[in-house]
Amino acid sequence: MKDDEIKKIISQNVRMYRAKYNYSQMVLADFVNITQTQLSAIERGAVMPKISTLTKLAQVFNISVDDMLKSHF
């Protein structure tokens, strides 16, 4: 799988789970110790999150990192 495809899947999943839990970007960014700007870039698919950030996001959403990398659409 190409980087662009992975970034797209991660961005879709972060947006979906953030909406599911009704978190603002600011709240979620605080939970995973990144800036709102960094989270916005992840949600837009502009950047690939660090493994540590991806792990923290999965923990906040109570899912596995594997789930963060699967397309749910």
N, C-alpha and C positions, 0 to 999 in steps of 0.2 A: 504494500500500500504506500502511496506517495505522501509526502509531508503535507501537501495541500489538502488531501483527502482526510488525513488524520486531524488536521486543524479544524476542518469543517465539521467533522463528527463531534469533536470535543466541544466546539463552540455551540453546536445545537444542543448537546447534552447539558452543558452548563446553564444555558438559557432555560431549557425545559425544567431542570431540577430546581433552579432558582425560583422560577414561577410556581412550581409545585409547593415549595416551602414558603412562598410569599416573602422572600428575602429581597431587600433592595441591594443594588450593587455595593453600596457602601457597607452594609452589614456583612454581606458575604465576604467582601474584601478584607474586612477586619477579622473575620473568623479564620481566614487562611493567611493572614499577615502579608498581604500585598496591597498596593494602592488601588483605588477605584479605577484609575486610568489603566493599570495593568489588567484588571479584570475585564474592563471594557474591550481592550485589545484582544483578549482571549475569546470573549463572546463574539467579536466580529470576525474571528478566524485570522486576525492579522499576525498573531504570534503563537508560537508553540509554548505551552506552559512548561515550566521546569517540572521534573519528576516529583520533587518535593511538594510543589503546588498542586499537581494533579492528585497526589496521595492525600493531601489535606482536603481538597474538594470532595474526593470520594468519601472520606471520613465524615465530613459535614453532612453529606447527602445519605450516609449510611448505606453505601454501595461499594462494590469492589472497583479497583482501578480498571479491571477488564470491562466492567459495565460502562465506565466512562469512555472506553474506546470502541464500543459497539454502537452501530447505527440503530436507533429506535424509530426511524422514520421510513 
